């Protein structure tokens, strides 16, 4: 399975893997094939992207539920068709070089190229989706690939924000590793600990005392730790000190260059990056973190419903019988 682990450097230290956040999104338009390909060319061990479903049931790689922020179009993805004269297949990014929105199927084809068989794929499952329907559509695409159970499935990691997605992920895509994705050690422990082998946490949530305790708990339990979105060199260095397994970054080449330098001379390179920044920004202090955790949970519940303890039953919905007849 994915089990993202830090890699050994020439100096013998284990340093975090590099996973491109929406690809190499500092250099290319985010969540595009060009961005994914750039991250892979840089040498990233993994890429991260987000999924939404169109009105005509096409899974696309896009962060926001609405097209407006990053493209020359607008409207909610779930209300727009992919195909057709006014379909999202014709939409292009605002950022140069202008790119099309990739589908999940196109991204899987990229990962199935022989030269990319080493690349892992972290799929950020947005809570605006119907989980049963989304995972059914994704499963059909994954299972259509040759030798998918050995060449593809072990490289897929589902990032889950809301506990109601757990049961559907286990039922529809049981071959995928799962991660808690969020900014709350409390929610990670309470709702995701038993069902996720990886914890994907915001940098700020890991920077304080509660984050330090959580990191220790992860190590003691054998959980893998991924940290996002780590874009500044001093943050990258700090994540290395924490012993995290993965740095998720927009700047893939920057982290890979720093990692190479750390592998050659950890003490000299690491000495260039102090830790005082952790005390100079309010966002790294407990009151701010508690506020952000509370706000995040309230927003997630407003979109996807209340959080609940334990494993939820996979409820029958309009798409469930269709899955059972084709699985």
C-alpha positions as CSV (number, residue, x, y, z in Angstrom):
1,X,0.0,0.0,0.0
2,X,1.0,3.7,-0.2
3,X,2.5,4.0,3.4
4,X,4.5,7.1,2.5
5,X,7.8,6.9,4.4
6,X,10.6,9.3,4.7
7,X,13.6,8.3,2.5
8,X,17.2,7.7,3.6
9,X,19.7,10.4,2.5
10,X,23.4,9.8,1.8
11,X,24.1,11.0,5.3
12,X,21.9,8.3,6.8
13,X,19.2,10.6,7.9
14,X,15.6,10.0,6.9
15,X,14.1,13.0,5.1
16,X,10.5,13.6,4.0
17,X,9.3,12.6,0.6
18,X,8.3,15.4,-1.8
19,X,4.7,15.4,-3.0
20,X,3.5,18.2,-5.3
21,X,0.5,20.1,-4.0
22,X,-1.8,20.3,-7.0
23,X,1.3,19.4,-8.9
24,X,4.2,21.8,-9.2
25,X,1.7,24.6,-8.8
26,X,4.1,27.4,-8.1
27,X,5.4,26.9,-11.7
28,X,2.3,25.8,-13.6
29,X,-1.5,26.3,-13.3
30,X,-2.6,24.2,-10.3
31,X,-4.3,20.9,-10.8
32,X,-3.4,20.5,-14.5
33,X,-1.6,17.8,-16.4
34,X,1.2,20.3,-17.0
35,X,1.6,20.8,-13.3
36,X,1.5,17.1,-12.5
37,X,4.1,16.4,-15.2
38,X,6.3,19.1,-13.9
39,X,6.3,17.8,-10.4
40,X,7.2,14.3,-11.7
41,X,10.0,15.8,-13.8
42,X,11.3,17.6,-10.8
43,X,11.6,14.3,-9.0
44,X,8.6,14.4,-6.7
45,X,7.7,11.0,-5.2
46,X,4.0,11.9,-5.3
47,X,1.4,14.4,-6.5
48,X,-1.7,15.7,-4.7
49,X,-4.9,16.8,-6.3
50,X,-8.7,17.3,-5.7
51,X,-11.8,15.7,-7.1
52,X,-15.3,17.0,-8.0
53,X,-18.0,15.4,-10.1
54,X,-19.7,17.2,-13.0
55,X,-23.4,17.1,-13.8
56,X,-22.8,14.4,-16.4
57,X,-20.8,12.3,-14.0
58,X,-17.2,13.1,-15.1
59,X,-14.7,13.2,-12.2
60,X,-12.4,16.1,-12.7
61,X,-9.3,17.4,-10.9
62,X,-10.2,20.8,-9.4
63,X,-9.9,22.3,-6.0
64,X,-12.8,24.7,-5.6
65,X,-16.5,23.7,-6.1
66,X,-16.8,26.8,-8.4
67,X,-14.7,27.5,-11.5
68,X,-14.3,31.2,-11.1
69,X,-11.1,31.6,-9.2
70,X,-8.7,29.9,-11.5
71,X,-10.4,29.7,-15.0
72,X,-12.0,31.7,-17.7
73,X,-15.4,30.3,-16.8
74,X,-17.7,30.2,-13.8
75,X,-20.5,28.2,-12.1
76,X,-20.5,25.3,-9.8
77,X,-18.9,22.1,-11.1
78,X,-21.8,19.9,-10.0
79,X,-24.2,22.1,-12.1
80,X,-22.0,22.1,-15.2
81,X,-21.6,19.4,-17.9
82,X,-18.2,18.2,-18.9
83,X,-19.1,17.4,-22.5
84,X,-20.9,19.6,-25.0
85,X,-20.6,23.0,-26.6
86,X,-20.7,24.8,-23.2
87,X,-19.0,21.9,-21.4
88,X,-16.1,22.3,-19.0
89,X,-13.9,20.4,-21.4
90,X,-13.5,23.7,-23.2
91,X,-12.6,25.7,-20.0
92,X,-9.0,27.0,-19.7
93,X,-6.9,28.3,-16.8
94,X,-6.3,32.0,-16.2
95,X,-2.7,31.4,-15.4
96,X,-0.2,30.9,-18.2
97,X,0.5,28.6,-19.9
98,X,-3.2,28.2,-20.3
99,X,-4.3,24.6,-19.6
100,X,-7.4,22.5,-19.7
101,X,-8.9,21.0,-16.6
102,X,-7.8,17.3,-16.4
103,X,-10.2,14.5,-15.7
104,X,-9.5,11.8,-13.1
105,X,-9.3,9.3,-16.0
106,X,-6.6,11.4,-17.8
107,X,-4.6,11.7,-14.5
108,X,-4.8,7.9,-14.0
109,X,-3.5,7.5,-17.6
110,X,-0.6,9.7,-16.7
111,X,0.2,7.6,-13.6
112,X,0.0,4.4,-15.6
113,X,2.8,5.4,-18.0
114,X,5.7,3.0,-17.3
115,X,8.0,5.8,-16.4
116,X,5.5,7.0,-13.8
117,X,4.9,3.8,-12.0
118,X,6.8,5.0,-8.9
119,X,4.6,8.1,-8.5
120,X,2.0,8.1,-5.7
121,X,-1.3,9.9,-5.9
122,X,-2.9,11.7,-2.9
123,X,-6.6,12.4,-3.8
124,X,-8.2,15.2,-1.7
125,X,-11.8,14.1,-1.5
126,X,-13.8,17.3,-1.3
127,X,-16.8,17.2,1.0
128,X,-19.2,18.7,-1.6
129,X,-19.3,15.3,-3.3
130,X,-21.8,12.5,-2.7
131,X,-19.3,9.9,-1.4
132,X,-21.0,6.7,-2.7
133,X,-21.4,8.2,-6.2
134,X,-17.9,9.6,-6.3
135,X,-16.1,6.5,-5.2
136,X,-18.2,4.4,-7.5
137,X,-17.1,6.5,-10.5
138,X,-13.5,6.5,-9.4
139,X,-13.5,2.7,-8.9
140,X,-14.7,2.1,-12.4
141,X,-11.8,4.2,-13.8
142,X,-9.2,2.6,-11.6
143,X,-10.4,-1.0,-12.1
144,X,-10.4,-0.5,-15.9
145,X,-6.6,-0.1,-16.0
146,X,-4.4,-3.2,-16.8
147,X,-3.0,-4.9,-13.8
148,X,-4.5,-2.1,-11.7
149,X,-4.5,-4.1,-8.4
150,X,-0.7,-4.3,-8.4
151,X,0.4,-1.4,-10.6
152,X,-2.0,1.4,-9.5
153,X,-4.1,0.6,-6.4
154,X,-1.1,0.5,-4.0
155,X,-0.2,4.1,-5.0
156,X,-3.5,5.7,-4.3
157,X,-4.2,7.6,-1.0
158,X,-7.7,9.0,-0.3
159,X,-7.6,12.1,1.8
160,X,-10.8,12.4,3.9
161,X,-12.0,15.5,5.7
162,X,-15.3,14.2,7.0
163,X,-16.0,10.8,8.8
164,X,-19.1,10.0,6.8
165,X,-16.7,9.4,3.8
166,X,-14.9,6.6,5.7
167,X,-17.5,3.8,5.2
168,X,-18.0,4.6,1.5
169,X,-14.2,4.7,1.0
170,X,-13.9,1.3,2.6
171,X,-16.8,-0.2,0.7
172,X,-16.1,1.3,-2.7
173,X,-12.3,1.5,-2.8
174,X,-11.1,-0.8,-0.1
175,X,-7.7,-1.2,-1.9
176,X,-6.8,2.4,-1.3
177,X,-5.0,3.7,1.7
178,X,-6.8,6.4,3.6
179,X,-5.7,9.5,5.4
180,X,-7.3,12.0,7.7
181,X,-6.9,15.4,6.0
182,X,-7.4,18.5,8.1
183,X,-6.1,20.8,10.8
184,X,-7.4,19.2,14.0
185,X,-5.5,16.6,16.1
186,X,-8.7,16.2,18.2
187,X,-10.8,15.3,15.1
188,X,-8.0,13.0,13.8
189,X,-7.9,11.1,17.1
190,X,-11.7,11.0,17.6
191,X,-13.0,10.0,14.2
192,X,-10.2,8.8,12.0
193,X,-7.5,7.2,14.1
194,X,-8.7,3.6,13.8
195,X,-9.4,3.7,10.0
196,X,-6.5,5.8,8.6
197,X,-2.9,4.8,8.5
198,X,-1.8,8.3,7.5
199,X,-2.4,11.7,9.0
200,X,-2.2,14.7,6.6
201,X,-2.0,17.8,8.7
202,X,-1.7,21.5,8.1
203,X,1.7,22.9,9.1
204,X,0.3,25.4,11.6
205,X,-1.6,22.6,13.4
206,X,1.6,20.7,14.0
207,X,3.7,23.7,15.1
208,X,2.6,24.1,18.7
209,X,2.5,21.9,21.8
210,X,-0.6,20.0,20.8
211,X,1.0,19.4,17.4
212,X,4.1,18.1,19.1
213,X,2.0,15.6,21.2
214,X,0.2,14.5,18.1
215,X,3.4,13.9,16.2
216,X,4.6,11.7,19.1
217,X,1.3,9.8,19.1
218,X,1.7,9.2,15.3
219,X,5.2,7.8,15.8
220,X,4.1,5.6,18.7
221,X,1.2,4.2,16.7
222,X,3.1,3.7,13.5
223,X,1.0,6.4,11.7
224,X,2.6,8.2,8.7
225,X,2.6,12.0,8.9
226,X,2.2,14.3,5.9
227,X,2.4,18.1,6.3
228,X,0.9,20.7,4.0
229,X,1.2,23.2,2.5
230,X,5.0,23.7,3.1
231,X,6.3,26.4,0.8
232,X,9.0,28.3,2.8
233,X,12.5,26.9,3.3
234,X,12.3,27.4,7.1
235,X,9.0,25.5,7.2
236,X,10.5,22.7,5.1
237,X,13.5,22.5,7.5
238,X,11.1,22.4,10.5
239,X,9.1,19.5,9.0
240,X,12.4,17.7,8.5
241,X,13.2,18.2,12.2
242,X,9.8,16.8,13.1
243,X,10.6,13.5,11.3
244,X,7.5,13.8,9.1
245,X,7.2,11.4,6.2
246,X,6.0,13.7,3.4
247,X,6.3,17.4,2.6
248,X,3.4,18.6,0.5
249,X,4.5,21.7,-1.4
250,X,3.7,24.0,-4.3
251,X,7.5,24.4,-4.8
252,X,8.6,20.8,-5.5
253,X,12.0,21.8,-6.9
254,X,12.8,24.0,-3.9
255,X,12.2,21.2,-1.4
256,X,14.1,18.6,-3.5
257,X,17.1,21.0,-3.7
258,X,17.0,21.6,0.0
259,X,16.6,17.9,0.7
260,X,19.6,17.2,-1.4
261,X,21.7,19.7,0.5
262,X,20.4,18.3,3.8
263,X,21.4,14.8,2.7
264,X,24.9,16.0,2.0
265,X,25.5,18.1,5.1
266,X,22.5,18.1,7.5
267,X,24.0,20.2,10.2
268,X,25.5,22.9,8.0
269,X,22.4,23.3,5.8
270,X,19.9,23.0,8.7
271,X,21.9,25.6,10.6
272,X,20.8,28.2,8.1
273,X,17.2,28.0,9.1
274,X,16.2,29.0,12.6
275,X,13.0,28.3,14.6
276,X,12.2,31.8,15.8
277,X,9.5,32.2,13.2
278,X,7.3,29.8,15.2
279,X,7.1,32.4,18.0
280,X,6.6,35.4,15.7
281,X,3.3,34.5,14.1
282,X,0.0,34.3,15.9
283,X,-1.2,31.5,13.7
284,X,1.2,29.1,15.4
285,X,-0.3,29.7,18.9
286,X,-3.0,27.6,20.6
287,X,-5.8,30.2,20.6
288,X,-5.6,30.7,16.9
289,X,-5.4,26.9,16.3
290,X,-8.5,26.3,18.4
291,X,-10.4,28.9,16.5
292,X,-9.4,27.4,13.2
293,X,-10.3,23.9,14.3
294,X,-13.7,25.0,15.5
295,X,-14.4,27.0,12.3
296,X,-13.2,24.1,10.1
297,X,-15.5,21.6,11.8
298,X,-18.5,23.9,11.7
299,X,-18.0,24.5,8.0
300,X,-17.5,20.8,7.2
301,X,-20.7,20.0,9.1
302,X,-22.6,22.7,7.3
303,X,-21.7,21.1,3.9
304,X,-21.6,17.4,4.7
305,X,-23.6,16.9,7.9
306,X,-22.7,16.3,11.5
307,X,-19.6,14.4,12.5
308,X,-20.5,11.0,14.1
309,X,-18.5,8.5,16.2
310,X,-17.6,5.1,14.8
311,X,-18.0,3.6,11.4
312,X,-21.1,4.8,9.5
313,X,-23.3,2.5,7.6
314,X,-23.2,2.9,3.8
315,X,-26.7,4.2,3.1
316,X,-28.7,3.4,0.0
317,X,-29.0,6.4,-2.3
318,X,-29.8,7.0,-5.9
319,X,-26.5,5.7,-7.1
320,X,-26.0,2.7,-4.8
321,X,-28.0,0.1,-6.7
322,X,-26.2,1.0,-9.9
323,X,-22.9,0.4,-8.2
324,X,-24.0,-3.0,-6.9
325,X,-25.1,-4.1,-10.4
326,X,-21.8,-3.1,-12.1
327,X,-19.2,-3.7,-9.4
